[in-house]
Amino acid sequence: MDSANQLASAGTFQVLKLPLGFIRVLEWLFAIFAFATCGGYSGQLRVSVDCMEKASSNLSIGIDFAYPFRLYQVSFEAPACEAMRRDRVYLIGDYSSSAEFFVTIAVFAFLYSLVATGVYVFFLNRYREISRGPLIDFVVTVVFSFMWLVSSSAWAKALSDVKLATDPDEVQLLISACKEPTNKCGSVHGPRWSGLNTSVVFGFLNFVLWAGNIWFVFKETSWHKGASKFPNAASEKQTGAFNQQPYNQGTFDQSGSYNTQPSEYSQVGGPTSYSNQM
């Protein structure tokens, strides 16, 4: 307990009020929302098959699917409308690569944001003293910004395909009995997409956060600090050069032109050179 108190007292929590630390905390929270809304999703749709022979009908066929959306593994039984025979029907599509890629980026972003926030709070002075730390932080921030954009775009496209593949009207086309005009098929209800739509929104919000944080992380690097010294050094050099320039007294000749040559010392009665004085 004493060690925990000492660690807390040594932490500089004021950095969380700065954009560098505050945005890291937002990245940490938004990453949780991103992988939780996608990785924890499960949906269901229901269709009905009304056969000409009422005994074979099934007016509520439930079809469950979930993350990672390997729909080709999702199956259900539908009446064939021939006596009491039933067919096993499989959905079409595999969208696990995009979904798992999105969740993987979210999990690693969550872990890195958590570690970076801890470094800012407890080791901020050490972080700024070592030039390698801000450089690594800058490169990782740029990489995660790009990966958030790619994964969110891929997951948004995959989600639109998942919605199409699990549309009750499209699922009815997979049932052989629904191809017969004597049988009637319909949709009871479709899946709810609010959770997955939210995951896409959080994905692009994470991209905005990470891309916006690039500038604040870059300000901590030696690249930015070295570049900021060059204008000051150049201005000081110009000022020193101006102060060292000799002052030459100019004279005007009788023609009115300006003469920059220094005038010779003359006594009263006319100009006298140094050789005449000798």
Backbone hydrogen bonds, N-H to C=O, Kabsch-Sander energy under -0.5 kcal/mol:
donor,donor_aa,acceptor,acceptor_aa,energy
5,N,1,M,-1.9
6,Q,2,D,-2.4
7,L,3,S,-2.2
8,A,4,A,-2.2
9,S,5,N,-2.4
10,A,6,Q,-1.7
11,G,7,L,-0.8
12,T,121,V,-4.3
13,F,11,G,-1.0
15,V,12,T,-1.5
16,L,13,F,-1.3
17,K,14,Q,-1.6
18,L,15,V,-1.1
21,G,15,V,-1.0
22,F,18,L,-3.1
23,I,19,P,-2.1
24,R,20,L,-0.8
25,V,21,G,-1.8
26,L,22,F,-1.8
27,E,23,I,-2.6
28,W,24,R,-2.1
29,L,25,V,-2.1
30,F,26,L,-2.9
31,A,27,E,-1.9
32,I,28,W,-1.2
33,F,29,L,-1.9
34,A,30,F,-2.0
35,F,31,A,-2.2
36,A,32,I,-2.0
37,T,33,F,-2.1
38,C,34,A,-1.2
39,G,35,F,-2.1
40,G,36,A,-1.4
41,Y,38,C,-1.3
43,G,65,F,-3.0
45,L,63,I,-2.0
46,R,189,H,-2.5
47,V,61,I,-1.7
48,S,186,G,-3.1
49,V,58,N,-3.3
50,D,184,K,-3.8
51,C,49,V,-0.8
54,K,52,M,-0.9
56,S,53,E,-1.9
57,S,54,K,-1.0
58,N,49,V,-2.5
61,I,47,V,-3.1
62,G,60,S,-0.7
63,I,45,L,-2.7
65,F,43,G,-2.4
67,Y,41,Y,-1.8
69,F,66,A,-2.4
71,L,69,F,-1.5
72,Y,93,G,-1.6
73,Q,70,R,-1.8
74,V,71,L,-1.7
75,S,73,Q,-0.5
76,F,89,V,-2.1
78,A,87,D,-2.9
80,A,85,R,-2.5
85,R,82,E,-2.1
87,D,78,A,-3.1
89,V,76,F,-3.2
89,V,87,D,-0.6
91,L,71,L,-0.7
91,L,74,V,-2.3
95,Y,69,F,-2.4
99,A,95,Y,-1.6
100,E,96,S,-3.1
101,F,97,S,-2.1
102,F,98,S,-2.1
103,V,99,A,-2.2
104,T,100,E,-2.5
105,I,101,F,-2.2
106,A,102,F,-1.9
107,V,103,V,-2.4
108,F,104,T,-2.5
109,A,105,I,-2.4
110,F,106,A,-2.1
111,L,107,V,-2.2
112,Y,108,F,-2.6
113,S,109,A,-2.5
114,L,110,F,-2.0
115,V,111,L,-2.3
116,A,112,Y,-3.1
117,T,113,S,-2.3
118,G,114,L,-1.8
119,V,115,V,-2.1
120,Y,116,A,-2.5
121,V,117,T,-2.1
122,F,118,G,-2.5
123,F,119,V,-2.1
127,Y,123,F,-2.4
128,R,124,L,-2.0
129,E,125,N,-1.8
130,I,126,R,-1.8
131,S,129,E,-0.7
133,G,130,I,-0.7
135,L,131,S,-1.4
136,I,132,R,-2.4
137,D,133,G,-2.4
138,F,134,P,-2.4
139,V,135,L,-2.4
140,V,136,I,-2.5
141,T,137,D,-2.0
142,V,138,F,-2.2
143,V,139,V,-2.4
144,F,140,V,-2.6
145,S,141,T,-1.9
146,F,142,V,-2.0
147,M,143,V,-2.5
148,W,144,F,-2.5
149,L,145,S,-1.7
150,V,146,F,-2.4
151,S,147,M,-2.9
152,S,148,W,-2.2
153,S,149,L,-1.9
154,A,150,V,-2.5
155,W,151,S,-2.5
156,A,152,S,-2.2
157,K,153,S,-2.0
158,A,154,A,-2.4
159,L,155,W,-2.6
160,S,156,A,-1.6
161,D,157,K,-1.5
162,V,158,A,-2.4
163,K,159,L,-2.4
164,L,160,S,-1.6
165,A,161,D,-2.5
166,T,162,V,-1.8
167,D,164,L,-1.0
170,E,167,D,-0.9
171,V,167,D,-2.4
172,Q,168,P,-1.8
173,L,169,D,-0.6
173,L,170,E,-0.6
174,L,171,V,-1.6
175,I,172,Q,-1.1
176,S,174,L,-0.5
178,C,175,I,-0.7
179,K,176,S,-1.3
180,E,177,A,-1.2
183,N,180,E,-1.4
184,K,50,D,-2.7
186,G,48,S,-2.0
188,V,46,R,-2.6
189,H,46,R,-1.3
193,W,191,P,-0.5
197,N,193,W,-2.6
198,T,194,S,-1.9
199,S,195,G,-1.5
200,V,196,L,-1.7
201,V,197,N,-1.8
202,F,198,T,-2.6
203,G,199,S,-1.8
204,F,200,V,-2.0
205,L,201,V,-2.1
206,N,202,F,-2.2
207,F,203,G,-1.6
208,V,204,F,-2.0
209,L,205,L,-2.3
210,W,206,N,-2.7
211,A,207,F,-2.6
212,G,208,V,-2.3
213,N,209,L,-1.7
214,I,210,W,-0.5
214,I,211,A,-0.8
215,W,212,G,-0.5
216,F,212,G,-0.6
217,V,213,N,-2.1
218,F,214,I,-2.4
219,K,215,W,-1.7
220,E,217,V,-1.2
221,T,218,F,-1.3
224,H,218,F,-0.6
225,K,221,T,-1.8
226,G,222,S,-2.8
227,A,223,W,-1.9
228,S,224,H,-1.9
229,K,225,K,-0.7
229,K,226,G,-0.6
230,F,226,G,-0.8
232,N,228,S,-0.6
233,A,229,K,-2.4
234,A,230,F,-2.5
235,S,231,P,-2.2
236,E,232,N,-2.2
237,K,233,A,-2.0
238,Q,234,A,-2.2
239,T,235,S,-2.1
240,G,236,E,-2.2
241,A,237,K,-2.2
242,F,238,Q,-2.0
243,N,239,T,-1.8
244,Q,240,G,-1.4
245,Q,241,A,-0.6
245,Q,242,F,-0.7
248,N,246,P,-0.6
249,Q,247,Y,-0.5
250,G,248,N,-0.5
251,T,259,N,-3.0
253,D,251,T,-0.5
253,D,257,S,-2.0
256,G,253,D,-1.3
259,N,251,T,-4.1
260,T,258,Y,-0.5
267,Q,270,G,-0.7
270,G,267,Q,-1.4
277,Q,273,S,-1.2
278,M,274,Y,-1.2
